[in-house]
Amino acid sequence: MKLELDLIRSILHQIERSPWVQIHQDKIIEENNDYSPREVEYNLALMWDHGLITGKEAKFSSRHPDRIIEVGRITWKGHSVLSEIVHSSTYKFMKIKARPRTESHAQEPPPTFHGIKIRD
């Protein structure tokens, strides 16, 4: 799995405009149908792990073998990331930096954005 910046931007926008206090990850998966459910779950988990969103871990089920996240709200850090990726020049730069490394860049450490590694 990999970090999908377009997906993260889409999820942050979805949470920001939602009138609900919590959004179940199934709603997020439905709205982001260009991505597989596993990709959405993975990127939600990354966002949660790195403090971009609040939420809670729900019970495991046979339908969802991975953790089910009830997304609460965007954190201060999440709003900062969202405001930066809204500006197209910053976003283009982040996407360029997130591309896979070539052999000539193999020795460089991966770039980070707000402490999140954007490329392995």
Secondary structure, 3 states (H helix, E strand, C coil): CCCCHHHHHHHHHHHHHCCCCCEEHHHHHHHCCCCCHHHHHHHHHHHHHCCCEEEEECCCCCCCCCCCEEEEEECHHHHHHHHHHHCHHHHHHHHHHHCCCCHHHCCCCCCEECCEECCC
